[in-house]
Amino acid sequence: MMRTLFRKLGQVGWSFPIILALVGLCVASLFAIKSATSGNDALKDAAASQSKYIVVGFVIYMALALTPYQLLVKFSPILYAIGVCLLIACFIPHVGKKTFGAYSWIKIGPVGFEPAEFAKLTYILGLAWYLRVRENQIQSLSTVLIAVAIAAVPFVLVLKQPALGTASVFFPVCFAMLFAAGARPHHIIIPLGLVAVATVFAFYWFHIWEKPGYVTVFDRDITFLKPFQVNRIKIFFDPSLDPKGAGWQIDQSMIALGSGGMHGKGWRQGTETLLGYLPKNTSYNDLIFPVVGEDFGFLGAAALIIGEGTVLLWCIWVAACARDKIGALLAVGVMTMLFTHVFVNIGMTIQLVPITGIPLPFVSYGGTFLLVCLAAMGLVQSVWVHRKNFERI
């Protein structure tokens, strides 16, 4: 048994570069969080708190790396059900906690966490299990539709909180894993197209753009989008509609990134951050990328993107080297989850996508999200480690 454990640790050792990339991103997060919370007494311990989660996160990472992923997949239907139940519990009085207008937290005694983050990982495990069960019917439309339904359950519950940014992760993961499993492309396009058409139709029907003589979405309460979410979409196209409100974050993010120049202003020297032009309640979390860009310039921001890209490429490499399809599906699911976060988080700070509450993996402040990200990478590491059959060695 000990011999097998040491051989597994040896396999982890071969992936030292990815561990170094993860450590680098986590260390960068501590510098960025410390800079973002400078002069904010209410958040003066944020970096110290994040460092504790980093240590716990890497313990979970190693534990999952040494655990056969097949064992986790075996119990994934139960884990998926637990994730859904926790999302439902967010709406139960005295259990769920409303934070920033969303029922996204569960607080049990002194411990609080975000079930939506946990649900992402249990969903990936659950979908991988389902696609293995339906492996012989993977090219049927019914398999795709049931997979979409599996994604729709946590999507609707998270959207109800409301947390549109977090909810937006589930369907990209679903379609990527279906494609990797071998589903027919036109079967994937059908539900994807329906979602796109429904979204465009809703935007058109409810007249997102305010026009004389028309009733806007703000005057109705029968759309799946909340007024503040619609407002974010409007401001995305034209920040000048609300330059001191919703458009403020976009403008100040762009200014912070641009003012950093090539080498940055120096750690904790960014005026946009220090003077509070970047909102203090989001600069250490969702808007952490502009803080890095202002302090460390284009080179620092590029290094951060390279670090995130290294993690994503590693997931793709592991998927290609996996010993079975279910291992490959897990790696693809984790990669898609992380890619969606990276793309949307960085994209919203450069006006590529609308502003939404979605953190940057391994860098943004947040204990639950960090633990889930490191746990997800531990799952990918398990696929890498167990690509060899240790029982026969």
C-alpha positions as CSV (number, residue, x, y, z in Angstrom):
1,M,0.0,0.0,0.0
2,M,2.8,2.4,0.9
3,R,4.6,1.4,-2.2
4,T,1.6,2.4,-4.3
5,L,1.3,5.7,-2.4
6,F,4.9,6.6,-3.2
7,R,4.5,5.7,-6.8
8,K,1.4,8.0,-7.0
9,L,3.4,10.8,-5.4
10,G,6.1,10.2,-8.0
11,Q,3.4,10.8,-10.7
12,V,2.4,14.0,-8.9
13,G,6.1,15.0,-9.0
14,W,6.2,14.7,-12.8
15,S,3.5,17.4,-12.9
16,F,5.6,19.8,-10.9
17,P,5.3,22.7,-13.4
18,I,1.5,22.8,-13.0
19,I,1.8,22.8,-9.2
20,L,4.3,25.7,-9.6
21,A,1.8,27.6,-11.8
22,L,-1.0,27.1,-9.2
23,V,1.3,28.2,-6.4
24,G,2.3,31.2,-8.4
25,L,-1.3,32.2,-9.1
26,C,-2.2,31.9,-5.4
27,V,0.8,33.9,-4.3
28,A,0.0,36.6,-6.9
29,S,-3.6,36.7,-5.4
30,L,-2.2,37.5,-2.0
31,F,-0.3,40.5,-3.4
32,A,-3.3,41.6,-5.4
33,I,-5.7,41.3,-2.5
34,K,-3.4,43.1,-0.2
35,S,-3.1,45.9,-2.6
36,A,-6.8,46.1,-3.3
37,T,-7.6,46.3,0.4
38,S,-5.0,48.9,1.3
39,G,-6.5,51.5,3.5
40,N,-9.7,49.5,4.0
41,D,-9.9,48.7,7.7
42,A,-12.9,46.4,7.2
43,L,-10.9,44.2,4.9
44,K,-7.4,44.5,6.4
45,D,-7.3,40.8,7.2
46,A,-8.5,39.6,3.7
47,A,-5.1,38.5,2.5
48,A,-4.3,36.6,5.7
49,S,-7.7,34.9,5.5
50,Q,-7.0,34.0,1.9
51,S,-3.7,32.5,2.8
52,K,-5.4,30.1,5.2
53,Y,-7.7,28.9,2.4
54,I,-4.7,28.4,0.1
55,V,-3.1,26.0,2.6
56,V,-6.4,24.1,3.1
57,G,-7.0,24.1,-0.6
58,F,-3.7,22.5,-1.4
59,V,-4.3,19.8,1.2
60,I,-7.6,19.0,-0.6
61,Y,-5.7,19.1,-3.9
62,M,-3.2,16.5,-2.8
63,A,-5.9,14.3,-1.1
64,L,-8.0,14.2,-4.3
65,A,-4.9,13.7,-6.5
66,L,-4.1,10.5,-4.6
67,T,-7.8,9.3,-4.6
68,P,-8.9,7.3,-7.7
69,Y,-11.2,9.5,-9.7
70,Q,-13.3,6.4,-10.5
71,L,-14.3,6.2,-6.8
72,L,-15.5,9.8,-6.9
73,V,-17.5,9.2,-10.1
74,K,-19.1,6.1,-8.5
75,F,-20.7,8.2,-5.8
76,S,-21.3,11.3,-8.1
77,P,-25.1,10.9,-8.3
78,I,-25.2,11.2,-4.5
79,L,-22.8,14.2,-4.7
80,Y,-24.9,15.8,-7.4
81,A,-28.1,15.4,-5.3
82,I,-26.3,16.9,-2.3
83,G,-25.2,19.9,-4.4
84,V,-28.8,20.5,-5.6
85,C,-30.2,20.1,-2.0
86,L,-27.6,22.7,-0.8
87,L,-28.8,25.1,-3.5
88,I,-32.4,24.7,-2.4
89,A,-31.3,25.2,1.2
90,C,-30.1,28.7,0.3
91,F,-33.8,29.7,0.2
92,I,-34.7,28.2,3.6
93,P,-35.1,30.8,6.3
94,H,-32.4,30.8,9.0
95,V,-30.3,28.5,6.8
96,G,-29.7,30.6,3.7
97,K,-28.1,34.0,4.0
98,K,-28.8,36.9,1.8
99,T,-25.6,38.7,0.7
100,F,-25.5,41.7,-1.7
101,G,-29.2,41.0,-2.6
102,A,-28.6,37.3,-3.5
103,Y,-29.5,34.1,-1.5
104,S,-26.2,32.6,-2.3
105,W,-24.8,31.6,1.1
106,I,-25.5,29.0,3.7
107,K,-24.4,29.8,7.2
108,I,-24.2,27.0,9.8
109,G,-22.9,28.4,13.1
110,P,-19.7,30.3,12.4
111,V,-19.2,28.5,9.1
112,G,-20.5,30.0,5.9
113,F,-20.0,28.8,2.3
114,E,-21.4,29.2,-1.2
115,P,-23.2,26.1,-2.4
116,A,-23.2,27.2,-6.0
117,E,-19.4,26.8,-6.2
118,F,-19.6,23.3,-4.7
119,A,-22.5,22.5,-7.1
120,K,-20.2,23.2,-10.1
121,L,-17.9,20.4,-9.1
122,T,-20.6,17.9,-8.2
123,Y,-22.3,18.7,-11.5
124,I,-19.1,17.9,-13.5
125,L,-18.8,14.6,-11.6
126,G,-22.5,13.8,-12.1
127,L,-22.5,14.6,-15.8
128,A,-19.4,12.5,-16.4
129,W,-21.2,9.5,-14.6
130,Y,-24.3,10.0,-16.8
131,L,-22.3,10.2,-20.0
132,R,-20.5,7.0,-19.1
133,V,-23.8,5.2,-18.4
134,R,-25.2,6.5,-21.8
135,E,-21.9,5.8,-23.6
136,N,-23.6,3.4,-26.1
137,Q,-26.4,6.0,-26.8
138,I,-24.2,9.1,-26.8
139,Q,-25.2,9.9,-30.4
140,S,-28.9,10.0,-29.7
141,L,-30.7,13.3,-29.2
142,S,-32.3,12.0,-26.0
143,T,-28.9,11.7,-24.3
144,V,-28.1,15.3,-25.1
145,L,-31.5,16.6,-23.9
146,I,-31.2,14.7,-20.6
147,A,-27.7,16.1,-20.2
148,V,-29.1,19.6,-20.7
149,A,-31.8,18.9,-18.2
150,I,-29.1,17.8,-15.7
151,A,-27.5,21.2,-16.2
152,A,-30.7,23.1,-16.1
153,V,-31.5,22.1,-12.5
154,P,-28.5,23.9,-10.8
155,F,-28.7,26.6,-13.5
156,V,-32.2,27.6,-12.6
157,L,-31.6,27.4,-8.8
158,V,-28.5,29.6,-9.1
159,L,-30.3,32.0,-11.4
160,K,-33.1,32.2,-8.9
161,Q,-30.6,33.5,-6.2
162,P,-30.0,35.6,-8.4
163,A,-26.4,34.9,-9.5
164,L,-26.3,35.1,-13.3
165,G,-22.6,35.0,-13.6
166,T,-22.2,31.8,-11.6
167,A,-25.2,30.3,-13.4
168,S,-23.6,31.0,-16.8
169,V,-20.9,28.3,-16.1
170,F,-23.2,25.2,-16.2
171,F,-24.2,25.2,-19.9
172,P,-20.7,25.7,-21.4
173,V,-19.5,22.8,-19.3
174,C,-22.4,20.7,-20.4
175,F,-21.9,21.3,-24.1
176,A,-18.1,20.9,-23.9
177,M,-18.4,17.5,-22.1
178,L,-21.1,16.4,-24.6
179,F,-18.8,17.2,-27.5
180,A,-15.8,15.4,-25.8
181,A,-18.1,12.4,-25.2
182,G,-18.8,12.1,-28.9
183,A,-22.3,13.5,-29.2
184,R,-23.4,14.5,-32.7
185,P,-22.5,18.2,-33.3
186,H,-26.0,19.0,-34.7
187,H,-27.6,17.5,-31.6
188,I,-25.5,19.8,-29.4
189,I,-26.4,22.8,-31.7
190,I,-30.1,22.2,-31.3
191,P,-30.4,23.0,-27.5
192,L,-27.6,25.6,-27.9
193,G,-29.5,27.3,-30.7
194,L,-32.7,27.2,-28.7
195,V,-31.0,28.9,-25.7
196,A,-29.5,31.6,-28.0
197,V,-32.8,32.2,-29.9
198,A,-34.8,32.4,-26.6
199,T,-32.3,34.9,-25.2
200,V,-32.4,37.1,-28.3
201,F,-36.2,36.9,-28.4
202,A,-36.5,37.8,-24.8
203,F,-34.2,40.8,-25.3
204,Y,-36.2,42.0,-28.3
205,W,-39.6,41.3,-26.8
206,F,-39.0,43.1,-23.6
207,H,-37.3,46.0,-25.3
208,I,-34.1,46.2,-23.3
209,W,-33.3,49.5,-25.1
210,E,-35.5,52.3,-23.8
211,K,-37.5,53.8,-26.8
212,P,-40.2,56.4,-26.8
213,G,-43.6,54.8,-26.7
214,Y,-42.4,51.4,-25.7
215,V,-42.6,49.6,-22.3
216,T,-39.2,48.6,-21.2
217,V,-38.1,45.6,-19.2
218,F,-37.9,47.7,-16.1
219,D,-41.7,48.1,-16.2
220,R,-42.3,44.4,-16.3
221,D,-41.6,41.6,-13.9
222,I,-42.2,38.6,-16.2
223,T,-38.7,38.1,-17.6
224,F,-36.1,35.7,-16.3
225,L,-33.7,38.7,-15.9
226,K,-33.7,41.0,-13.0
227,P,-33.7,44.8,-13.6
228,F,-30.1,45.2,-12.4
229,Q,-29.0,42.4,-14.7
230,V,-30.7,44.0,-17.7
231,N,-29.1,47.3,-16.7
232,R,-25.6,45.7,-16.8
233,I,-26.2,44.6,-20.4
234,K,-27.3,48.1,-21.4
235,I,-24.3,49.7,-19.7
236,F,-22.0,47.1,-21.4
237,F,-23.0,48.6,-24.8
238,D,-23.0,52.2,-23.6
239,P,-21.3,53.0,-20.2
240,S,-22.3,56.6,-20.7
241,L,-25.9,55.8,-19.9
242,D,-25.0,55.7,-16.2
243,P,-21.4,57.0,-15.8
244,K,-21.6,57.4,-12.1
245,G,-23.5,54.2,-11.4
246,A,-23.3,50.8,-13.3
247,G,-21.0,52.3,-16.0
248,W,-18.5,53.4,-13.3
249,Q,-17.0,49.9,-12.9
250,I,-16.3,49.5,-16.6
251,D,-14.8,53.0,-17.0
252,Q,-12.6,52.7,-14.0
253,S,-11.4,49.2,-14.8
254,M,-10.3,50.4,-18.3
255,I,-8.6,53.4,-16.8
256,A,-6.8,51.3,-14.2
257,L,-5.5,48.8,-16.8
258,G,-4.4,51.5,-19.2
259,S,-2.7,53.7,-16.6
260,G,-0.5,50.7,-15.5
261,G,1.4,51.0,-18.7
262,M,4.1,48.4,-19.5
263,H,5.6,48.0,-16.0
264,G,2.9,49.3,-13.7
265,K,2.9,51.9,-10.9
266,G,4.3,49.5,-8.3
267,W,2.7,47.3,-5.7
268,R,0.1,49.2,-3.6
269,Q,0.8,52.4,-5.6
270,G,-2.2,52.2,-7.9
271,T,-4.2,55.4,-7.6
272,E,-7.4,53.9,-9.0
273,T,-7.3,51.4,-6.2
274,L,-5.9,53.5,-3.3
275,L,-8.3,56.4,-4.0
276,G,-11.3,54.1,-4.3
277,Y,-12.1,54.7,-7.9
278,L,-12.2,51.0,-8.3
279,P,-15.1,50.0,-6.0
280,K,-13.7,48.8,-2.7
281,N,-16.3,46.1,-2.4
282,T,-15.3,44.4,-5.7
283,S,-11.7,45.4,-6.4
284,Y,-10.4,42.5,-4.3
285,N,-12.8,40.0,-5.8
286,D,-14.5,40.4,-9.2
287,L,-12.3,43.3,-10.3
288,I,-9.0,41.9,-9.2
289,F,-7.5,41.9,-12.7
290,P,-7.5,45.7,-13.1
291,V,-5.7,45.9,-9.7
292,V,-2.9,43.6,-11.1
293,G,-2.8,45.6,-14.3
294,E,-2.4,48.9,-12.5
295,D,0.2,47.7,-10.0
296,F,2.3,45.5,-12.3
297,G,1.4,46.8,-15.8
298,F,1.0,44.9,-19.0
299,L,3.8,42.5,-18.1
300,G,2.1,41.6,-14.8
301,A,-1.3,41.2,-16.4
302,A,0.2,39.1,-19.2
303,A,2.0,36.9,-16.7
304,L,-1.3,36.3,-14.9
305,I,-3.0,35.4,-18.1
306,I,-0.1,33.0,-19.0
307,G,-0.5,31.4,-15.6
308,E,-4.2,30.8,-16.1
309,G,-3.6,29.6,-19.6
310,T,-1.0,27.1,-18.4
311,V,-3.6,25.6,-16.1
312,L,-6.1,25.3,-18.9
313,L,-3.6,23.7,-21.3
314,W,-2.6,21.3,-18.6
315,C,-6.3,20.2,-18.3
316,I,-6.4,19.6,-22.1
317,W,-3.2,17.6,-21.9
318,V,-4.5,15.4,-19.1
319,A,-7.7,14.8,-21.1
320,A,-5.6,13.6,-24.0
321,C,-3.5,11.3,-21.8
322,A,-6.4,9.9,-19.7
323,R,-6.7,6.1,-19.5
324,D,-10.4,6.2,-20.1
325,K,-13.1,8.4,-21.5
326,I,-14.6,9.3,-18.1
327,G,-11.2,10.7,-17.0
328,A,-11.0,12.8,-20.1
329,L,-14.5,14.1,-19.5
330,L,-13.6,15.2,-16.0
331,A,-10.6,17.1,-17.3
332,V,-12.6,18.7,-20.1
333,G,-15.3,19.7,-17.6
334,V,-12.9,21.3,-15.2
335,M,-11.1,23.1,-18.0
336,T,-14.3,24.5,-19.4
337,M,-15.4,25.7,-15.9
338,L,-12.1,27.5,-15.3
339,F,-12.0,28.9,-18.9
340,T,-15.5,30.4,-18.5
341,H,-14.5,32.1,-15.3
342,V,-11.2,33.4,-16.8
343,F,-12.8,34.6,-20.1
344,V,-15.8,36.3,-18.4
345,N,-13.9,37.8,-15.5
346,I,-11.1,39.4,-17.6
347,G,-13.5,40.1,-20.5
348,M,-15.8,42.2,-18.3
349,T,-12.9,44.4,-17.2
350,I,-12.0,45.3,-20.8
351,Q,-15.6,45.7,-22.0
352,L,-15.6,42.4,-23.9
353,V,-18.6,41.0,-21.9
354,P,-21.1,42.6,-19.6
355,I,-20.1,43.2,-16.0
356,T,-21.2,40.2,-13.9
357,G,-20.3,38.7,-10.5
358,I,-17.8,36.0,-11.5
359,P,-14.4,35.7,-9.8
360,L,-11.0,35.0,-11.4
361,P,-9.8,31.4,-10.6
362,F,-7.0,31.2,-7.9
363,V,-6.7,35.0,-7.8
364,S,-9.9,36.6,-6.6
365,Y,-10.7,36.7,-2.9
366,G,-13.1,34.0,-1.8
367,G,-12.6,30.9,0.3
368,T,-15.3,28.7,-1.1
369,F,-14.4,29.5,-4.7
370,L,-10.6,28.9,-4.1
371,L,-11.2,25.6,-2.4
372,V,-13.4,24.4,-5.3
373,C,-10.9,25.5,-7.9
374,L,-8.1,23.7,-6.1
375,A,-10.3,20.7,-5.6
376,A,-11.2,20.6,-9.3
377,M,-7.5,20.7,-10.2
378,G,-6.9,17.9,-7.7
379,L,-9.5,15.9,-9.6
380,V,-7.6,16.6,-12.8
381,Q,-4.4,15.6,-11.1
382,S,-6.1,12.3,-10.1
383,V,-6.8,11.6,-13.8
384,W,-3.1,12.2,-14.5
385,V,-1.9,10.1,-11.7
386,H,-4.2,7.2,-12.3
387,R,-3.6,7.0,-16.0
388,K,-1.4,4.2,-14.9
389,N,-2.9,1.0,-13.4
390,F,-1.1,0.7,-10.0
391,E,-2.8,-2.5,-9.2
392,R,-0.8,-4.3,-11.9
393,I,2.6,-2.7,-11.1
